[in-house]
Amino acid sequence: MAFTNKEGGSSISSTPTILAAEPARELRWLGHVAFPGLMDGNHSFVLEPAGESTKVTQSESFTGILGMFAPLFMDLGASFEASNKALANFVESKEQ
């Protein structure tokens, strides 16, 4: 998995550990940059029924020595938007 900085230049790679994988409910993983404790990211997708559809909530929190600096060089908003759009397109293509 790779994260691209705000300028679209370099990327940071991570090999995440799956923390939760409950079909139709939650997918959550923990990734580390370089080594555990430097910058750790806990990322999740939580699915909730919402009438005839499903509400998907995506979030990420960072811990570790450099965790507080993650928002300074990682554009999570654009990344979240792109992955949410890709997920919506995938689901809609399966419904047809």
N, CA, C and O atoms as a CHARMM CRD file, in Angstrom:
* protein
*
  384
    1    1 MET  N      0.86000  -1.16000   0.00000 PROA 1      0.00000
    2    1 MET  CA     0.00000   0.00000   0.00000 PROA 1      0.00000
    3    1 MET  C      0.90400   1.21900   0.00000 PROA 1      0.00000
    4    1 MET  O      1.92300   1.24000   0.69000 PROA 1      0.00000
    5    2 ALA  N      0.53900   2.22800  -0.76700 PROA 2      0.00000
    6    2 ALA  CA     1.36200   3.43700  -0.82800 PROA 2      0.00000
    7    2 ALA  C      0.49200   4.66600  -0.63600 PROA 2      0.00000
    8    2 ALA  O     -0.65100   4.70700  -1.08900 PROA 2      0.00000
    9    3 PHE  N      1.03300   5.65400   0.03100 PROA 3      0.00000
   10    3 PHE  CA     0.37500   6.92900   0.25100 PROA 3      0.00000
   11    3 PHE  C      1.19300   7.98200  -0.46700 PROA 3      0.00000
   12    3 PHE  O      2.41800   7.99300  -0.34600 PROA 3      0.00000
   13    4 THR  N      0.54800   8.86900  -1.21200 PROA 4      0.00000
   14    4 THR  CA     1.24800   9.90800  -1.95700 PROA 4      0.00000
   15    4 THR  C      1.14900  11.23000  -1.21600 PROA 4      0.00000
   16    4 THR  O      0.10400  11.55400  -0.65200 PROA 4      0.00000
   17    5 ASN  N      2.23300  11.99200  -1.21700 PROA 5      0.00000
   18    5 ASN  CA     2.21000  13.27000  -0.51000 PROA 5      0.00000
   19    5 ASN  C      1.31500  14.27400  -1.22600 PROA 5      0.00000
   20    5 ASN  O      0.85900  14.01700  -2.34000 PROA 5      0.00000
   21    6 LYS  N      1.06600  15.40900  -0.59700 PROA 6      0.00000
   22    6 LYS  CA     0.13500  16.40800  -1.11900 PROA 6      0.00000
   23    6 LYS  C      0.52000  16.93800  -2.48600 PROA 6      0.00000
   24    6 LYS  O     -0.35600  17.30300  -3.27000 PROA 6      0.00000
   25    7 GLU  N      1.80200  16.99100  -2.79000 PROA 7      0.00000
   26    7 GLU  CA     2.23900  17.50200  -4.08100 PROA 7      0.00000
   27    7 GLU  C      2.17700  16.43800  -5.16400 PROA 7      0.00000
   28    7 GLU  O      2.44800  16.73800  -6.32700 PROA 7      0.00000
   29    8 GLY  N      1.82600  15.19900  -4.81600 PROA 8      0.00000
   30    8 GLY  CA     1.72600  14.12900  -5.79500 PROA 8      0.00000
   31    8 GLY  C      3.06900  13.54900  -6.19400 PROA 8      0.00000
   32    8 GLY  O      3.16000  12.84700  -7.20100 PROA 8      0.00000
   33    9 GLY  N      4.10500  13.82300  -5.43400 PROA 9      0.00000
   34    9 GLY  CA     5.44400  13.35000  -5.76800 PROA 9      0.00000
   35    9 GLY  C      5.76100  12.00300  -5.15500 PROA 9      0.00000
   36    9 GLY  O      5.35900  10.96600  -5.68200 PROA 9      0.00000
   37   10 SER  N      6.47300  12.01200  -4.05500 PROA 10     0.00000
   38   10 SER  CA     6.92900  10.77500  -3.43900 PROA 10     0.00000
   39   10 SER  C      5.78200  10.04700  -2.74400 PROA 10     0.00000
   40   10 SER  O      4.71800  10.61400  -2.49800 PROA 10     0.00000
   41   11 SER  N      6.02900   8.77500  -2.43500 PROA 11     0.00000
   42   11 SER  CA     5.02000   8.00400  -1.72300 PROA 11     0.00000
   43   11 SER  C      5.66200   7.26100  -0.56000 PROA 11     0.00000
   44   11 SER  O      6.87700   7.06200  -0.52600 PROA 11     0.00000
   45   12 ILE  N      4.84000   6.85900   0.37900 PROA 12     0.00000
   46   12 ILE  CA     5.26500   6.10000   1.54600 PROA 12     0.00000
   47   12 ILE  C      4.60400   4.73500   1.44400 PROA 12     0.00000
   48   12 ILE  O      3.39100   4.64300   1.25400 PROA 12     0.00000
   49   13 SER  N      5.39000   3.68000   1.56900 PROA 13     0.00000
   50   13 SER  CA     4.83800   2.32600   1.47800 PROA 13     0.00000
   51   13 SER  C      4.61700   1.74700   2.86500 PROA 13     0.00000
   52   13 SER  O      5.33400   2.06300   3.81500 PROA 13     0.00000
   53   14 SER  N      3.60200   0.89000   2.95600 PROA 14     0.00000
   54   14 SER  CA     3.27600   0.24300   4.22000 PROA 14     0.00000
   55   14 SER  C      2.71300  -1.13900   3.93800 PROA 14     0.00000
   56   14 SER  O      1.98200  -1.32300   2.96500 PROA 14     0.00000
   57   15 THR  N      3.04300  -2.10400   4.77000 PROA 15     0.00000
   58   15 THR  CA     2.44300  -3.43500   4.69200 PROA 15     0.00000
   59   15 THR  C      1.55100  -3.57500   5.91800 PROA 15     0.00000
   60   15 THR  O      2.04100  -3.85300   7.01300 PROA 15     0.00000
   61   16 PRO  N      0.24600  -3.38400   5.74300 PROA 16     0.00000
   62   16 PRO  CA    -0.64800  -3.34000   6.90300 PROA 16     0.00000
   63   16 PRO  C     -0.95500  -4.71800   7.49200 PROA 16     0.00000
   64   16 PRO  O     -0.81900  -5.75000   6.83500 PROA 16     0.00000
   65   17 THR  N     -1.37300  -4.68900   8.75300 PROA 17     0.00000
   66   17 THR  CA    -1.86000  -5.87200   9.46300 PROA 17     0.00000
   67   17 THR  C     -3.36900  -5.72200   9.60400 PROA 17     0.00000
   68   17 THR  O     -3.84400  -4.70400  10.10800 PROA 17     0.00000
   69   18 ILE  N     -4.12500  -6.71900   9.16800 PROA 18     0.00000
   70   18 ILE  CA    -5.58100  -6.67100   9.28200 PROA 18     0.00000
   71   18 ILE  C     -5.97800  -6.84200  10.74400 PROA 18     0.00000
   72   18 ILE  O     -5.59300  -7.81700  11.39000 PROA 18     0.00000
   73   19 LEU  N     -6.74800  -5.89200  11.25900 PROA 19     0.00000
   74   19 LEU  CA    -7.21800  -5.93400  12.63800 PROA 19     0.00000
   75   19 LEU  C     -8.65400  -6.43200  12.74700 PROA 19     0.00000
   76   19 LEU  O     -9.02300  -7.04800  13.74700 PROA 19     0.00000
   77   20 ALA  N     -9.46300  -6.17000  11.72800 PROA 20     0.00000
   78   20 ALA  CA   -10.85800  -6.61300  11.71600 PROA 20     0.00000
   79   20 ALA  C    -11.30000  -6.77000  10.27000 PROA 20     0.00000
   80   20 ALA  O    -10.99800  -5.93100   9.42100 PROA 20     0.00000
   81   21 ALA  N    -12.01300  -7.84500  10.00300 PROA 21     0.00000
   82   21 ALA  CA   -12.58000  -8.07300   8.67300 PROA 21     0.00000
   83   21 ALA  C    -13.89900  -8.80700   8.86100 PROA 21     0.00000
   84   21 ALA  O    -13.95600 -10.03600   8.82600 PROA 21     0.00000
   85   22 GLU  N    -14.96100  -8.02600   9.06200 PROA 22     0.00000
   86   22 GLU  CA   -16.29800  -8.56800   9.26200 PROA 22     0.00000
   87   22 GLU  C    -17.14000  -8.21700   8.03800 PROA 22     0.00000
   88   22 GLU  O    -17.47900  -7.05100   7.83500 PROA 22     0.00000
   89   23 PRO  N    -17.48400  -9.22400   7.21200 PROA 23     0.00000
   90   23 PRO  CA   -18.26200  -8.95400   6.00500 PROA 23     0.00000
   91   23 PRO  C    -19.50000  -8.10200   6.29700 PROA 23     0.00000
   92   23 PRO  O    -20.23700  -8.34700   7.25200 PROA 23     0.00000
   93   24 ALA  N    -19.70200  -7.10200   5.45100 PROA 24     0.00000
   94   24 ALA  CA   -20.84100  -6.18100   5.52900 PROA 24     0.00000
   95   24 ALA  C    -20.85800  -5.34400   6.80900 PROA 24     0.00000
   96   24 ALA  O    -21.88300  -4.74700   7.13700 PROA 24     0.00000
   97   25 ARG  N    -19.74200  -5.29000   7.53400 PROA 25     0.00000
   98   25 ARG  CA   -19.69000  -4.49000   8.75900 PROA 25     0.00000
   99   25 ARG  C    -18.45100  -3.62100   8.88100 PROA 25     0.00000
  100   25 ARG  O    -18.56100  -2.40800   9.06100 PROA 25     0.00000
  101   26 GLU  N    -17.25700  -4.23300   8.78500 PROA 26     0.00000
  102   26 GLU  CA   -16.04600  -3.46000   9.06800 PROA 26     0.00000
  103   26 GLU  C    -14.81300  -4.08200   8.42000 PROA 26     0.00000
  104   26 GLU  O    -14.67600  -5.30300   8.34300 PROA 26     0.00000
  105   27 LEU  N    -13.92300  -3.21200   7.95800 PROA 27     0.00000
  106   27 LEU  CA   -12.58000  -3.58800   7.53900 PROA 27     0.00000
  107   27 LEU  C    -11.64500  -2.57900   8.18900 PROA 27     0.00000
  108   27 LEU  O    -11.79900  -1.37000   8.01800 PROA 27     0.00000
  109   28 ARG  N    -10.67000  -3.09500   8.94000 PROA 28     0.00000
  110   28 ARG  CA    -9.76000  -2.20400   9.66800 PROA 28     0.00000
  111   28 ARG  C     -8.35100  -2.79200   9.63500 PROA 28     0.00000
  112   28 ARG  O     -8.15900  -3.99500   9.81100 PROA 28     0.00000
  113   29 TRP  N     -7.37200  -1.91800   9.40500 PROA 29     0.00000
  114   29 TRP  CA    -5.99500  -2.39700   9.40400 PROA 29     0.00000
  115   29 TRP  C     -5.07500  -1.38000  10.06000 PROA 29     0.00000
  116   29 TRP  O     -5.42400  -0.21100  10.22500 PROA 29     0.00000
  117   30 LEU  N     -3.88000  -1.85900  10.43100 PROA 30     0.00000
  118   30 LEU  CA    -2.85200  -1.02100  11.03400 PROA 30     0.00000
  119   30 LEU  C     -1.61900  -1.09700  10.15600 PROA 30     0.00000
  120   30 LEU  O     -1.10100  -2.18100   9.89000 PROA 30     0.00000
  121   31 GLY  N     -1.15100   0.05700   9.70900 PROA 31     0.00000
  122   31 GLY  CA     0.05300   0.13300   8.88900 PROA 31     0.00000
  123   31 GLY  C      1.12400   0.92600   9.60400 PROA 31     0.00000
  124   31 GLY  O      0.83100   1.79600  10.42400 PROA 31     0.00000
  125   32 HSD  N      2.35800   0.62000   9.28800 PROA 32     0.00000
  126   32 HSD  CA     3.50100   1.30700   9.88800 PROA 32     0.00000
  127   32 HSD  C      4.36800   1.90000   8.77500 PROA 32     0.00000
  128   32 HSD  O      4.52300   1.29200   7.71600 PROA 32     0.00000
  129   33 VAL  N      4.91700   3.05500   9.00900 PROA 33     0.00000
  130   33 VAL  CA     5.88500   3.64600   8.09400 PROA 33     0.00000
  131   33 VAL  C      7.27000   3.32600   8.65500 PROA 33     0.00000
  132   33 VAL  O      7.59100   3.68900   9.78700 PROA 33     0.00000
  133   34 ALA  N      8.06500   2.66000   7.86900 PROA 34     0.00000
  134   34 ALA  CA     9.43000   2.24000   8.21000 PROA 34     0.00000
  135   34 ALA  C      9.43800   1.15900   9.29500 PROA 34     0.00000
  136   34 ALA  O      9.82100   0.02300   9.01600 PROA 34     0.00000
  137   35 PHE  N      9.02700   1.48200  10.51400 PROA 35     0.00000
  138   35 PHE  CA     8.98100   0.48600  11.59400 PROA 35     0.00000
  139   35 PHE  C      7.90500   0.90100  12.59900 PROA 35     0.00000
  140   35 PHE  O      7.59500   2.08600  12.71900 PROA 35     0.00000
  141   36 PRO  N      7.32900  -0.07700  13.32700 PROA 36     0.00000
  142   36 PRO  CA     6.27600   0.25000  14.29900 PROA 36     0.00000
  143   36 PRO  C      6.74000   1.28500  15.31300 PROA 36     0.00000
  144   36 PRO  O      7.84500   1.20900  15.85100 PROA 36     0.00000
  145   37 GLY  N      5.86300   2.25600  15.55700 PROA 37     0.00000
  146   37 GLY  CA     6.14700   3.30100  16.53100 PROA 37     0.00000
  147   37 GLY  C      6.64600   4.59200  15.92100 PROA 37     0.00000
  148   37 GLY  O      6.61200   5.63400  16.57500 PROA 37     0.00000
  149   38 LEU  N      7.11500   4.54800  14.66900 PROA 38     0.00000
  150   38 LEU  CA     7.55200   5.78300  14.02000 PROA 38     0.00000
  151   38 LEU  C      6.33200   6.58200  13.57300 PROA 38     0.00000
  152   38 LEU  O      6.14700   7.72900  13.97900 PROA 38     0.00000
  153   39 MET  N      5.49700   5.96000  12.72900 PROA 39     0.00000
  154   39 MET  CA     4.21000   6.53200  12.35100 PROA 39     0.00000
  155   39 MET  C      3.30200   5.36700  12.00600 PROA 39     0.00000
  156   39 MET  O      3.50600   4.68600  11.00000 PROA 39     0.00000
  157   40 ASP  N      2.30800   5.14100  12.83700 PROA 40     0.00000
  158   40 ASP  CA     1.36600   4.04300  12.66600 PROA 40     0.00000
  159   40 ASP  C      0.00500   4.60700  12.29700 PROA 40     0.00000
  160   40 ASP  O     -0.46900   5.56100  12.91400 PROA 40     0.00000
  161   41 GLY  N     -0.62000   4.01300  11.28900 PROA 41     0.00000
  162   41 GLY  CA    -1.93800   4.46100  10.85200 PROA 41     0.00000
  163   41 GLY  C     -2.97600   3.37100  11.02600 PROA 41     0.00000
  164   41 GLY  O     -2.82400   2.27300  10.49100 PROA 41     0.00000
  165   42 ASN  N     -4.03100   3.66600  11.77200 PROA 42     0.00000
  166   42 ASN  CA    -5.14300   2.74000  11.96900 PROA 42     0.00000
  167   42 ASN  C     -6.26900   3.21900  11.05000 PROA 42     0.00000
  168   42 ASN  O     -6.88500   4.25700  11.29200 PROA 42     0.00000
  169   43 HSD  N     -6.52600   2.44200   9.99000 PROA 43     0.00000
  170   43 HSD  CA    -7.48300   2.83400   8.95200 PROA 43     0.00000
  171   43 HSD  C     -8.70100   1.92300   9.04000 PROA 43     0.00000
  172   43 HSD  O     -8.56800   0.72000   9.26800 PROA 43     0.00000
  173   44 SER  N     -9.88400   2.49600   8.85800 PROA 44     0.00000
  174   44 SER  CA   -11.08300   1.66100   8.92800 PROA 44     0.00000
  175   44 SER  C    -12.15400   2.09300   7.93900 PROA 44     0.00000
  176   44 SER  O    -12.26400   3.26200   7.56600 PROA 44     0.00000
  177   45 PHE  N    -12.93400   1.10700   7.53100 PROA 45     0.00000
  178   45 PHE  CA   -14.16500   1.28600   6.78000 PROA 45     0.00000
  179   45 PHE  C    -15.24600   0.62200   7.62500 PROA 45     0.00000
  180   45 PHE  O    -15.16000  -0.57400   7.90500 PROA 45     0.00000
  181   46 VAL  N    -16.25400   1.37400   8.03200 PROA 46     0.00000
  182   46 VAL  CA   -17.36900   0.83300   8.80500 PROA 46     0.00000
  183   46 VAL  C    -18.62800   0.97900   7.96400 PROA 46     0.00000
  184   46 VAL  O    -18.92000   2.06000   7.45300 PROA 46     0.00000
  185   47 LEU  N    -19.37500  -0.11700   7.82400 PROA 47     0.00000
  186   47 LEU  CA   -20.60500  -0.12600   7.03000 PROA 47     0.00000
  187   47 LEU  C    -21.80900  -0.23900   7.95100 PROA 47     0.00000
  188   47 LEU  O    -21.83700  -1.06700   8.86200 PROA 47     0.00000
  189   48 GLU  N    -22.82200   0.62300   7.69500 PROA 48     0.00000
  190   48 GLU  CA   -24.04200   0.62800   8.49900 PROA 48     0.00000
  191   48 GLU  C    -25.25000   0.69000   7.57400 PROA 48     0.00000
  192   48 GLU  O    -25.24000   1.41900   6.58200 PROA 48     0.00000
  193   49 PRO  N    -26.30700  -0.08600   7.90100 PROA 49     0.00000
  194   49 PRO  CA   -27.52800   0.01000   7.10000 PROA 49     0.00000
  195   49 PRO  C    -28.09100   1.42400   7.17700 PROA 49     0.00000
  196   49 PRO  O    -28.08800   2.05500   8.23400 PROA 49     0.00000
  197   50 ALA  N    -28.57600   1.90900   6.03200 PROA 50     0.00000
  198   50 ALA  CA   -29.17400   3.24800   5.95200 PROA 50     0.00000
  199   50 ALA  C    -30.37200   3.16200   5.01800 PROA 50     0.00000
  200   50 ALA  O    -30.29600   3.57100   3.85900 PROA 50     0.00000
  201   51 GLY  N    -31.46900   2.63500   5.52200 PROA 51     0.00000
  202   51 GLY  CA   -32.65900   2.45000   4.68900 PROA 51     0.00000
  203   51 GLY  C    -32.40000   1.41200   3.62300 PROA 51     0.00000
  204   51 GLY  O    -32.06300   0.26900   3.93400 PROA 51     0.00000
  205   52 GLU  N    -32.55500   1.79900   2.36200 PROA 52     0.00000
  206   52 GLU  CA   -32.33700   0.89300   1.23600 PROA 52     0.00000
  207   52 GLU  C    -30.87500   0.84800   0.79100 PROA 52     0.00000
  208   52 GLU  O    -30.53000   0.11600  -0.13700 PROA 52     0.00000
  209   53 SER  N    -30.02000   1.62500   1.44800 PROA 53     0.00000
  210   53 SER  CA   -28.62000   1.67100   1.05100 PROA 53     0.00000
  211   53 SER  C    -27.71800   1.39300   2.25900 PROA 53     0.00000
  212   53 SER  O    -28.18300   0.97100   3.31800 PROA 53     0.00000
  213   54 THR  N    -26.44500   1.63400   2.07800 PROA 54     0.00000
  214   54 THR  CA   -25.45600   1.41500   3.13500 PROA 54     0.00000
  215   54 THR  C    -24.61500   2.66500   3.31000 PROA 54     0.00000
  216   54 THR  O    -24.14600   3.24700   2.33300 PROA 54     0.00000
  217   55 LYS  N    -24.42600   3.07600   4.54900 PROA 55     0.00000
  218   55 LYS  CA   -23.55300   4.20400   4.86400 PROA 55     0.00000
  219   55 LYS  C    -22.15500   3.64900   5.13300 PROA 55     0.00000
  220   55 LYS  O    -21.98100   2.73900   5.94400 PROA 55     0.00000
  221   56 VAL  N    -21.16300   4.21000   4.43900 PROA 56     0.00000
  222   56 VAL  CA   -19.77000   3.80200   4.62700 PROA 56     0.00000
  223   56 VAL  C    -19.02100   4.95900   5.27400 PROA 56     0.00000
  224   56 VAL  O    -19.01300   6.07300   4.75000 PROA 56     0.00000
  225   57 THR  N    -18.39100   4.69200   6.41300 PROA 57     0.00000
  226   57 THR  CA   -17.58900   5.69400   7.09700 PROA 57     0.00000
  227   57 THR  C    -16.13800   5.23900   7.05500 PROA 57     0.00000
  228   57 THR  O    -15.79900   4.15700   7.53400 PROA 57     0.00000
  229   58 GLN  N    -15.28500   6.08000   6.47600 PROA 58     0.00000
  230   58 GLN  CA   -13.86700   5.77800   6.36500 PROA 58     0.00000
  231   58 GLN  C    -13.11100   6.73000   7.28300 PROA 58     0.00000
  232   58 GLN  O    -13.39000   7.92900   7.31000 PROA 58     0.00000
  233   59 SER  N    -12.15300   6.19300   8.03500 PROA 59     0.00000
  234   59 SER  CA   -11.36600   7.05700   8.91400 PROA 59     0.00000
  235   59 SER  C     -9.95200   6.51200   9.06800 PROA 59     0.00000
  236   59 SER  O     -9.67600   5.34500   8.78700 PROA 59     0.00000
  237   60 GLU  N     -9.08200   7.38100   9.51500 PROA 60     0.00000
  238   60 GLU  CA    -7.71300   6.97100   9.81600 PROA 60     0.00000
  239   60 GLU  C     -7.18100   7.84400  10.93400 PROA 60     0.00000
  240   60 GLU  O     -7.36700   9.06100  10.94100 PROA 60     0.00000
  241   61 SER  N     -6.52000   7.20100  11.87400 PROA 61     0.00000
  242   61 SER  CA    -5.86900   7.93000  12.95700 PROA 61     0.00000
  243   61 SER  C     -4.40700   7.49800  13.00300 PROA 61     0.00000
  244   61 SER  O     -4.06600   6.36000  12.68200 PROA 61     0.00000
  245   62 PHE  N     -3.56200   8.42600  13.40800 PROA 62     0.00000
  246   62 PHE  CA    -2.13100   8.17100  13.42300 PROA 62     0.00000
  247   62 PHE  C     -1.58100   8.28000  14.82900 PROA 62     0.00000
  248   62 PHE  O     -1.99300   9.13500  15.61400 PROA 62     0.00000
  249   63 THR  N     -0.64700   7.40000  15.13100 PROA 63     0.00000
  250   63 THR  CA     0.07700   7.43500  16.39900 PROA 63     0.00000
  251   63 THR  C      1.55700   7.25900  16.08300 PROA 63     0.00000
  252   63 THR  O      1.94100   7.10400  14.92400 PROA 63     0.00000
  253   64 GLY  N      2.36300   7.28500  17.10200 PROA 64     0.00000
  254   64 GLY  CA     3.80400   7.12100  16.93600 PROA 64     0.00000
  255   64 GLY  C      4.51000   8.46400  16.99700 PROA 64     0.00000
  256   64 GLY  O      3.87800   9.51600  17.08100 PROA 64     0.00000
  257   65 ILE  N      5.82600   8.40400  16.95300 PROA 65     0.00000
  258   65 ILE  CA     6.66500   9.59700  17.09100 PROA 65     0.00000
  259   65 ILE  C      6.30500  10.66400  16.06100 PROA 65     0.00000
  260   65 ILE  O      6.24900  11.84800  16.39500 PROA 65     0.00000
  261   66 LEU  N      6.06100  10.26000  14.81300 PROA 66     0.00000
  262   66 LEU  CA     5.75400  11.22800  13.74300 PROA 66     0.00000
  263   66 LEU  C      4.25900  11.28500  13.40000 PROA 66     0.00000
  264   66 LEU  O      3.86800  11.98500  12.46500 PROA 66     0.00000
  265   67 GLY  N      3.43900  10.56900  14.13400 PROA 67     0.00000
  266   67 GLY  CA     2.01400  10.48400  13.82800 PROA 67     0.00000
  267   67 GLY  C      1.30700  11.81400  13.71600 PROA 67     0.00000
  268   67 GLY  O      0.44600  11.98500  12.85300 PROA 67     0.00000
  269   68 MET  N      1.65300  12.75700  14.56800 PROA 68     0.00000
  270   68 MET  CA     0.97200  14.05600  14.54100 PROA 68     0.00000
  271   68 MET  C      1.30700  14.86600  13.28800 PROA 68     0.00000
  272   68 MET  O      0.60200  15.81900  12.95600 PROA 68     0.00000
  273   69 PHE  N      2.38000  14.49000  12.59600 PROA 69     0.00000
  274   69 PHE  CA     2.78800  15.22500  11.40100 PROA 69     0.00000
  275   69 PHE  C      2.19400  14.66200  10.10900 PROA 69     0.00000
  276   69 PHE  O      2.35100  15.26800   9.04900 PROA 69     0.00000
  277   70 ALA  N      1.52200  13.53000  10.17700 PROA 70     0.00000
  278   70 ALA  CA     0.96900  12.88600   8.98100 PROA 70     0.00000
  279   70 ALA  C      0.12800  13.83900   8.13200 PROA 70     0.00000
  280   70 ALA  O      0.31000  13.87000   6.91500 PROA 70     0.00000
  281   71 PRO  N     -0.78500  14.61800   8.72000 PROA 71     0.00000
  282   71 PRO  CA    -1.60400  15.51800   7.89300 PROA 71     0.00000
  283   71 PRO  C     -0.80500  16.59400   7.15500 PROA 71     0.00000
  284   71 PRO  O     -1.30700  17.18400   6.19800 PROA 71     0.00000
  285   72 LEU  N      0.40800  16.85100   7.57900 PROA 72     0.00000
  286   72 LEU  CA     1.21600  17.88200   6.92400 PROA 72     0.00000
  287   72 LEU  C      1.73500  17.42800   5.56500 PROA 72     0.00000
  288   72 LEU  O      1.96000  18.25900   4.68500 PROA 72     0.00000
  289   73 PHE  N      1.93100  16.11100   5.37600 PROA 73     0.00000
  290   73 PHE  CA     2.47700  15.65200   4.10800 PROA 73     0.00000
  291   73 PHE  C      1.66500  14.56700   3.43100 PROA 73     0.00000
  292   73 PHE  O      2.08500  14.04400   2.39900 PROA 73     0.00000
  293   74 MET  N      0.50900  14.21200   3.98500 PROA 74     0.00000
  294   74 MET  CA    -0.36800  13.23300   3.34000 PROA 74     0.00000
  295   74 MET  C     -1.74500  13.85300   3.14300 PROA 74     0.00000
  296   74 MET  O     -2.36100  14.31100   4.10500 PROA 74     0.00000
  297   75 ASP  N     -2.22900  13.87100   1.91500 PROA 75     0.00000
  298   75 ASP  CA    -3.54000  14.44200   1.60000 PROA 75     0.00000
  299   75 ASP  C     -4.59600  13.35400   1.73400 PROA 75     0.00000
  300   75 ASP  O     -4.99400  12.74600   0.74000 PROA 75     0.00000
  301   76 LEU  N     -5.04700  13.10900   2.95400 PROA 76     0.00000
  302   76 LEU  CA    -6.01900  12.04800   3.19300 PROA 76     0.00000
  303   76 LEU  C     -7.37800  12.36200   2.59000 PROA 76     0.00000
  304   76 LEU  O     -8.08800  11.44900   2.16700 PROA 76     0.00000
  305   77 GLY  N     -7.75200  13.63000   2.54300 PROA 77     0.00000
  306   77 GLY  CA    -9.05000  14.00700   1.98100 PROA 77     0.00000
  307   77 GLY  C     -9.18300  13.55000   0.54300 PROA 77     0.00000
  308   77 GLY  O    -10.18800  12.94100   0.17500 PROA 77     0.00000
  309   78 ALA  N     -8.18600  13.83600  -0.27200 PROA 78     0.00000
  310   78 ALA  CA    -8.22100  13.43600  -1.68000 PROA 78     0.00000
  311   78 ALA  C     -8.16300  11.92400  -1.81000 PROA 78     0.00000
  312   78 ALA  O     -8.84500  11.34900  -2.65800 PROA 78     0.00000
  313   79 SER  N     -7.35800  11.27600  -0.98300 PROA 79     0.00000
  314   79 SER  CA    -7.24100   9.81900  -1.01700 PROA 79     0.00000
  315   79 SER  C     -8.56400   9.16300  -0.62000 PROA 79     0.00000
  316   79 SER  O     -9.01400   8.22000  -1.27100 PROA 79     0.00000
  317   80 PHE  N     -9.18400   9.66700   0.45300 PROA 80     0.00000
  318   80 PHE  CA   -10.47000   9.12900   0.89300 PROA 80     0.00000
  319   80 PHE  C    -11.52800   9.33100  -0.18600 PROA 80     0.00000
  320   80 PHE  O    -12.30400   8.42100  -0.47600 PROA 80     0.00000
  321   81 GLU  N    -11.56000  10.50500  -0.77200 PROA 81     0.00000
  322   81 GLU  CA   -12.54600  10.79700  -1.80900 PROA 81     0.00000
  323   81 GLU  C    -12.38400   9.84700  -3.00000 PROA 81     0.00000
  324   81 GLU  O    -13.37000   9.33100  -3.52500 PROA 81     0.00000
  325   82 ALA  N    -11.15900   9.62300  -3.41500 PROA 82     0.00000
  326   82 ALA  CA   -10.89900   8.73600  -4.55100 PROA 82     0.00000
  327   82 ALA  C    -11.29500   7.29200  -4.23200 PROA 82     0.00000
  328   82 ALA  O    -11.90300   6.62300  -5.06800 PROA 82     0.00000
  329   83 SER  N    -10.96200   6.80700  -3.04200 PROA 83     0.00000
  330   83 SER  CA   -11.31400   5.42500  -2.70300 PROA 83     0.00000
  331   83 SER  C    -12.81600   5.27200  -2.49800 PROA 83     0.00000
  332   83 SER  O    -13.38300   4.23700  -2.84800 PROA 83     0.00000
  333   84 ASN  N    -13.47000   6.29000  -1.93300 PROA 84     0.00000
  334   84 ASN  CA   -14.92700   6.22800  -1.77100 PROA 84     0.00000
  335   84 ASN  C    -15.62700   6.20700  -3.12700 PROA 84     0.00000
  336   84 ASN  O    -16.60200   5.48000  -3.31400 PROA 84     0.00000
  337   85 LYS  N    -15.13300   7.00100  -4.06900 PROA 85     0.00000
  338   85 LYS  CA   -15.71700   7.02400  -5.40900 PROA 85     0.00000
  339   85 LYS  C    -15.50600   5.68300  -6.10700 PROA 85     0.00000
  340   85 LYS  O    -16.42100   5.17200  -6.75200 PROA 85     0.00000
  341   86 ALA  N    -14.31200   5.11100  -5.98600 PROA 86     0.00000
  342   86 ALA  CA   -14.03400   3.80800  -6.59400 PROA 86     0.00000
  343   86 ALA  C    -14.93200   2.72900  -5.99200 PROA 86     0.00000
  344   86 ALA  O    -15.43600   1.86800  -6.71400 PROA 86     0.00000
  345   87 LEU  N    -15.13400   2.76900  -4.68200 PROA 87     0.00000
  346   87 LEU  CA   -16.01500   1.80300  -4.02600 PROA 87     0.00000
  347   87 LEU  C    -17.44900   1.96600  -4.51600 PROA 87     0.00000
  348   87 LEU  O    -18.11000   0.97200  -4.81800 PROA 87     0.00000
  349   88 ALA  N    -17.93900   3.19000  -4.59900 PROA 88     0.00000
  350   88 ALA  CA   -19.31000   3.44300  -5.08200 PROA 88     0.00000
  351   88 ALA  C    -19.46700   2.95300  -6.51900 PROA 88     0.00000
  352   88 ALA  O    -20.47300   2.32400  -6.84700 PROA 88     0.00000
  353   89 ASN  N    -18.49100   3.23000  -7.37700 PROA 89     0.00000
  354   89 ASN  CA   -18.55500   2.77100  -8.77000 PROA 89     0.00000
  355   89 ASN  C    -18.58500   1.24600  -8.84700 PROA 89     0.00000
  356   89 ASN  O    -19.32700   0.67300  -9.64500 PROA 89     0.00000
  357   90 PHE  N    -17.77400   0.59300  -8.01500 PROA 90     0.00000
  358   90 PHE  CA   -17.74100  -0.87200  -8.00000 PROA 90     0.00000
  359   90 PHE  C    -19.10300  -1.44300  -7.58200 PROA 90     0.00000
  360   90 PHE  O    -19.63700  -2.34300  -8.23100 PROA 90     0.00000
  361   91 VAL  N    -19.64800  -0.90600  -6.49600 PROA 91     0.00000
  362   91 VAL  CA   -20.94600  -1.40500  -6.00200 PROA 91     0.00000
  363   91 VAL  C    -22.03100  -1.16300  -7.01800 PROA 91     0.00000
  364   91 VAL  O    -22.84700  -2.04800  -7.27500 PROA 91     0.00000
  365   92 GLU  N    -22.05700   0.02400  -7.60600 PROA 92     0.00000
  366   92 GLU  CA   -23.08900   0.34200  -8.60100 PROA 92     0.00000
  367   92 GLU  C    -22.95800  -0.53100  -9.82700 PROA 92     0.00000
  368   92 GLU  O    -23.97500  -0.88300 -10.42500 PROA 92     0.00000
  369   93 SER  N    -21.75800  -0.89600 -10.22700 PROA 93     0.00000
  370   93 SER  CA   -21.57800  -1.77700 -11.39100 PROA 93     0.00000
  371   93 SER  C    -22.09100  -3.18100 -11.11300 PROA 93     0.00000
  372   93 SER  O    -22.53800  -3.86200 -12.03600 PROA 93     0.00000
  373   94 LYS  N    -22.03800  -3.62600  -9.87400 PROA 94     0.00000
  374   94 LYS  CA   -22.52400  -4.95800  -9.48100 PROA 94     0.00000
  375   94 LYS  C    -24.04300  -4.99500  -9.39900 PROA 94     0.00000
  376   94 LYS  O    -24.64300  -6.06200  -9.52700 PROA 94     0.00000
  377   95 GLU  N    -24.66600  -3.85300  -9.18900 PROA 95     0.00000
  378   95 GLU  CA   -26.13300  -3.77100  -9.05600 PROA 95     0.00000
  379   95 GLU  C    -26.82800  -3.83300 -10.40300 PROA 95     0.00000
  380   95 GLU  O    -28.03000  -4.09300 -10.45000 PROA 95     0.00000
  381   96 GLN  N    -26.12400  -3.60500 -11.49400 PROA 96     0.00000
  382   96 GLN  CA   -26.76300  -3.56200 -12.81400 PROA 96     0.00000
  383   96 GLN  C    -26.92200  -4.94000 -13.41300 PROA 96     0.00000
  384   96 GLN  O    -27.44200  -5.07600 -14.52000 PROA 96     0.00000
